[in-house]
Amino acid sequence: MKLPSSVTLCEVGLRDGLQNEKTLLSTDEKVELLRGLIDAGYRVIEVGSFMHPKAVPQMADTDEVYRRIGAVPGVELRALIPNLRGVQRAVDCGCKKVKLNVSASRMHNLKNLNMTPEQSVAGFAGCVEAASANGIAISGSISMPFASPWEGRTPVEDVDAIIEAYLKVGIREISLSDASGMAVPNQVSELCAHVQEKYPEASWWLHFHNTRGMAMANILAAMEVGMTQFDSSFGGLGGCPFVPGAAGNISSEDVIHMCDEMGVETGVDVVKVMALSRRLRDLLDHNLESYVLRAGRSSDLIGSKS
């Protein structure tokens, strides 16, 4: 197995994790967790989203979280945006990196953004122009690039069309997001190899949900074909509220632990992330989907009595 010497992890628990929770954390609690993630060594963190508060009330205070935390040297604090209004909110609160999203599934895009994929693509240019004019970096995400619960397997041609739309408006950083948790390793390998070969000018992120227990295997499959940037969520928190039966993202501490055991550098302290997940578990008052949080690190068992 050929693996990279290091990978970069983006912590998405504060956005993709919390957006599906009934318990609304306070701004103070979010800032506390955010500072803890920075201290743990993360250099890329998805702080929240600028969706309409009525649609996603869990993200209503993202602007205030940005104002409280301010700029953090060496750390990219990004947010998801739905439209041009999202760019303006980013400008107003000091956010310096935003991400657009479109789904390769027509039905999912309608449920998630209330627009067809074509309508989403039509709005990209204006968002990119506004972001650039205000010194804000911008990336793009493609949901359901592997499969969707409505249409099944996603044709690679549909994924290519969205990638090319992003590239046309100047977006070079693109995330492939398995929000339905339907991807399998051989499919991941094939699509990742394909996009790297066909679009060498792009920088790629992978975002896997662990709905059917496949996320870790999918990450390994992506690593084997050269992918080195991955999203994860502390405690395994998350799940798209617009996808039937969607479970959470792959647990950050599980991914870090796996990398630690394999000698793949992440730069993130798994012990500190585990402590943050326990704090999150207390705040939300329910168990989290993290194997390492339940069982502990493998290295903690070495030399212990049976």
C-alpha positions as CSV (number, residue, x, y, z in Angstrom):
1,M,0.0,0.0,0.0
2,K,1.5,3.3,-1.1
3,L,0.5,6.1,1.3
4,P,1.4,9.8,1.4
5,S,3.9,10.9,4.1
6,S,1.4,13.5,5.3
7,V,-2.2,14.7,4.8
8,T,-4.1,17.9,5.6
9,L,-7.3,17.6,7.6
10,C,-10.1,20.2,7.6
11,E,-12.3,20.0,10.7
12,V,-15.9,20.5,9.7
13,G,-17.7,19.6,13.0
14,L,-18.6,23.2,13.8
15,R,-20.5,23.4,10.5
16,D,-21.5,20.1,9.0
17,G,-21.6,18.5,12.4
18,L,-23.7,21.0,14.3
19,Q,-26.1,21.8,11.5
20,N,-28.1,18.7,12.1
21,E,-28.3,19.0,15.9
22,K,-31.5,19.8,17.8
23,T,-29.4,21.4,20.6
24,L,-28.2,24.9,19.6
25,L,-24.8,25.7,21.1
26,S,-24.2,29.2,22.3
27,T,-21.7,31.5,20.6
28,D,-19.4,31.2,23.6
29,E,-19.5,27.4,23.4
30,K,-18.7,27.5,19.7
31,V,-15.8,29.9,20.2
32,E,-14.5,27.7,23.0
33,L,-14.5,24.6,20.7
34,L,-13.0,26.6,17.9
35,R,-10.1,27.7,20.0
36,G,-9.6,24.2,21.2
37,L,-9.4,22.9,17.6
38,I,-6.8,25.6,16.8
39,D,-4.8,24.6,19.8
40,A,-5.0,20.9,18.7
41,G,-3.1,21.8,15.6
42,Y,-5.7,22.2,12.9
43,R,-4.7,24.6,10.1
44,V,-8.0,24.4,8.2
45,I,-11.4,24.7,10.0
46,E,-14.9,25.1,8.6
47,V,-16.3,27.5,11.2
48,G,-19.9,27.6,10.0
49,S,-22.1,28.7,7.1
50,F,-23.9,31.8,6.0
51,M,-27.2,30.0,5.2
52,H,-30.5,31.8,6.0
53,P,-31.1,31.5,9.8
54,K,-34.6,30.2,9.2
55,A,-33.3,27.4,7.1
56,V,-30.4,26.4,9.3
57,P,-30.8,28.0,12.7
58,Q,-27.8,26.2,14.1
59,M,-25.6,28.5,12.0
60,A,-27.4,31.7,12.7
61,D,-24.4,33.1,14.7
62,T,-21.6,32.2,12.4
63,D,-20.9,35.9,11.8
64,E,-20.5,36.5,15.5
65,V,-18.2,33.5,15.9
66,Y,-15.9,35.1,13.2
67,R,-16.0,38.4,14.9
68,R,-15.1,36.9,18.3
69,I,-12.2,34.7,17.0
70,G,-10.7,37.3,14.6
71,A,-7.8,36.4,12.3
72,V,-5.6,33.5,13.4
73,P,-2.2,33.5,11.7
74,G,-1.5,30.2,9.9
75,V,-5.0,28.9,10.2
76,E,-7.6,29.0,7.4
77,L,-11.1,29.6,8.8
78,R,-13.6,28.9,6.1
79,A,-17.4,29.0,5.8
80,L,-20.0,27.6,3.4
81,I,-22.1,30.1,1.4
82,P,-25.2,29.6,-0.7
83,N,-25.2,32.7,-2.8
84,L,-23.9,36.3,-3.2
85,R,-25.5,37.3,0.1
86,G,-23.2,34.8,1.7
87,V,-20.2,36.6,0.3
88,Q,-21.4,39.9,1.7
89,R,-21.8,38.4,5.2
90,A,-18.3,37.0,4.9
91,V,-17.0,40.5,4.1
92,D,-18.9,42.1,7.0
93,C,-17.6,39.7,9.7
94,G,-14.0,39.2,8.5
95,C,-14.2,35.7,7.0
96,K,-11.4,35.3,4.4
97,K,-12.4,31.9,2.8
98,V,-15.8,30.8,1.5
99,K,-17.0,27.7,-0.2
100,L,-19.8,27.3,-2.8
101,N,-21.7,24.0,-3.2
102,V,-23.6,22.3,-5.9
103,S,-24.9,18.8,-6.0
104,A,-24.4,16.4,-8.9
105,S,-27.9,15.1,-7.9
106,R,-30.6,17.4,-9.2
107,M,-33.1,16.3,-6.5
108,H,-30.5,16.9,-3.7
109,N,-29.6,20.3,-5.1
110,L,-33.3,21.3,-5.1
111,K,-33.7,20.1,-1.5
112,N,-30.4,21.6,-0.2
113,L,-30.3,25.0,-2.1
114,N,-33.8,25.3,-3.6
115,M,-32.2,25.6,-7.1
116,T,-31.3,23.3,-9.9
117,P,-27.6,22.5,-10.5
118,E,-27.8,24.8,-13.6
119,Q,-29.1,27.7,-11.5
120,S,-26.4,27.2,-8.9
121,V,-23.7,27.2,-11.6
122,A,-25.2,30.4,-13.1
123,G,-24.6,32.2,-9.8
124,F,-21.0,31.1,-9.4
125,A,-19.4,34.0,-11.5
126,G,-21.0,36.7,-9.4
127,C,-19.9,35.2,-6.2
128,V,-16.4,34.7,-7.4
129,E,-16.2,38.2,-8.6
130,A,-17.5,39.7,-5.3
131,A,-15.2,37.5,-3.3
132,S,-12.2,38.4,-5.3
133,A,-13.0,42.1,-5.1
134,N,-13.0,41.8,-1.3
135,G,-9.9,39.7,-0.9
136,I,-11.8,36.6,0.0
137,A,-10.6,33.2,-1.3
138,I,-13.2,30.9,-2.7
139,S,-13.5,27.1,-3.3
140,G,-16.2,24.8,-4.6
141,S,-17.8,21.6,-3.4
142,I,-19.7,18.9,-5.3
143,S,-22.2,16.9,-3.3
144,M,-23.2,13.4,-4.5
145,P,-20.3,12.9,-7.0
146,F,-20.4,9.2,-6.3
147,A,-24.1,8.4,-5.9
148,S,-27.4,9.8,-4.6
149,P,-30.4,8.2,-2.9
150,W,-32.6,9.6,-5.6
151,E,-30.8,8.8,-8.9
152,G,-28.3,6.1,-7.8
153,R,-24.7,6.1,-9.2
154,T,-23.6,9.5,-10.5
155,P,-22.4,9.5,-14.1
156,V,-18.8,10.8,-14.3
157,E,-19.9,13.2,-17.1
158,D,-22.2,15.0,-14.6
159,V,-19.3,15.4,-12.2
160,D,-17.0,16.7,-15.0
161,A,-19.6,19.3,-16.1
162,I,-19.7,20.8,-12.6
163,I,-15.9,20.7,-12.3
164,E,-15.6,22.5,-15.6
165,A,-18.1,25.1,-14.5
166,Y,-16.0,25.8,-11.4
167,L,-12.8,26.0,-13.4
168,K,-14.5,28.3,-15.9
169,V,-15.2,30.9,-13.3
170,G,-11.7,30.6,-11.8
171,I,-12.3,28.2,-8.9
172,R,-9.3,25.8,-8.6
173,E,-10.0,24.2,-5.2
174,I,-12.8,21.6,-5.4
175,S,-14.2,19.2,-2.8
176,L,-15.9,15.9,-3.7
177,S,-18.5,15.4,-0.9
178,D,-20.1,12.0,-0.3
179,A,-23.0,13.5,1.7
180,S,-25.2,10.4,1.1
181,G,-22.5,8.0,2.4
182,M,-23.0,5.7,-0.7
183,A,-19.5,5.7,-2.1
184,V,-17.4,2.5,-2.1
185,P,-13.6,2.3,-2.3
186,N,-13.2,1.1,-6.0
187,Q,-15.5,3.9,-7.1
188,V,-13.5,6.4,-5.0
189,S,-10.2,5.2,-6.5
190,E,-11.6,5.5,-10.1
191,L,-13.1,9.0,-9.7
192,C,-10.2,10.4,-7.8
193,A,-7.7,9.1,-10.4
194,H,-9.9,10.4,-13.2
195,V,-10.2,14.0,-11.9
196,Q,-6.5,14.2,-11.0
197,E,-5.6,13.1,-14.5
198,K,-8.2,15.2,-16.4
199,Y,-8.0,18.4,-14.3
200,P,-4.4,18.6,-13.0
201,E,-4.8,22.4,-12.4
202,A,-7.3,21.7,-9.6
203,S,-6.6,21.1,-5.9
204,W,-8.8,18.4,-4.4
205,W,-10.5,17.7,-1.0
206,L,-12.5,14.6,-0.1
207,H,-15.5,14.7,2.3
208,F,-16.9,11.3,3.4
209,H,-19.9,10.5,5.5
210,N,-19.8,7.2,7.4
211,T,-23.4,6.4,6.9
212,R,-22.7,2.8,5.9
213,G,-19.3,2.4,7.6
214,M,-17.3,2.9,4.4
215,A,-15.7,6.3,5.1
216,M,-12.4,5.1,6.4
217,A,-11.9,2.6,3.6
218,N,-12.8,5.4,1.1
219,I,-10.2,7.7,2.6
220,L,-7.6,5.0,2.3
221,A,-8.6,4.4,-1.3
222,A,-8.3,8.1,-2.0
223,M,-4.9,8.2,-0.3
224,E,-3.6,5.3,-2.5
225,V,-4.2,7.3,-5.7
226,G,-2.6,10.5,-4.4
227,M,-5.3,12.5,-2.5
228,T,-4.0,14.2,0.6
229,Q,-6.7,16.6,1.7
230,F,-9.7,15.3,3.8
231,D,-12.6,16.7,5.8
232,S,-13.6,15.1,9.1
233,S,-15.8,16.0,12.1
234,F,-14.8,15.6,15.7
235,G,-16.9,13.0,17.4
236,G,-18.2,11.8,14.0
237,L,-20.9,14.5,14.3
238,G,-23.0,15.5,11.3
239,G,-25.3,14.5,8.6
240,C,-27.0,16.5,5.9
241,P,-30.5,17.4,7.0
242,F,-31.7,17.1,3.4
243,V,-30.5,13.5,2.8
244,P,-32.8,10.6,4.0
245,G,-31.2,8.6,6.8
246,A,-27.8,10.5,6.5
247,A,-25.4,9.7,9.3
248,G,-22.5,11.7,10.4
249,N,-19.1,12.5,8.9
250,I,-16.1,10.3,9.6
251,S,-14.8,10.9,13.1
252,S,-11.8,13.2,13.2
253,E,-10.1,11.3,16.0
254,D,-10.6,8.0,14.2
255,V,-8.9,9.4,11.1
256,I,-6.1,11.0,13.1
257,H,-5.6,7.8,15.1
258,M,-5.4,5.7,11.9
259,C,-2.9,8.1,10.4
260,D,-0.8,8.1,13.6
261,E,-0.7,4.3,13.6
262,M,0.3,4.2,9.9
263,G,3.0,6.9,10.2
264,V,1.1,9.5,8.1
265,E,1.6,13.0,9.6
266,T,-1.5,15.1,10.2
267,G,-0.1,17.8,12.5
268,V,-3.1,17.4,14.8
269,D,-3.0,16.1,18.4
270,V,-5.5,13.3,18.7
271,V,-5.6,13.4,22.5
272,K,-6.7,17.1,22.4
273,V,-9.3,16.3,19.7
274,M,-10.6,13.4,21.9
275,A,-10.9,15.8,24.8
276,L,-12.9,18.3,22.6
277,S,-15.2,15.5,21.5
278,R,-15.9,14.6,25.1
279,R,-16.7,18.2,25.8
280,L,-19.0,18.2,22.7
281,R,-20.7,15.1,23.9
282,D,-21.5,16.8,27.2
283,L,-22.8,19.9,25.5
284,L,-25.1,18.0,23.2
285,D,-26.0,15.4,25.8
286,H,-25.8,12.3,23.6
287,N,-23.2,9.8,22.5
288,L,-21.0,10.4,19.5
289,E,-20.0,8.2,16.6
290,S,-16.3,7.8,17.4
291,Y,-14.6,4.4,17.8
292,V,-11.5,5.9,19.4
293,L,-13.5,7.9,21.8
294,R,-15.1,4.7,23.1
295,A,-12.2,2.4,23.0
296,G,-9.2,4.7,23.4
297,R,-6.0,4.8,21.3
298,S,-4.3,1.5,20.4
299,S,-1.0,2.9,21.9
300,D,-2.8,3.4,25.2
301,L,-3.2,-0.4,25.5
302,I,0.4,-1.4,24.9
303,G,1.8,-2.7,28.1
304,S,-1.5,-2.5,30.0
305,K,-2.7,-5.5,32.0
306,S,-5.4,-7.7,30.3
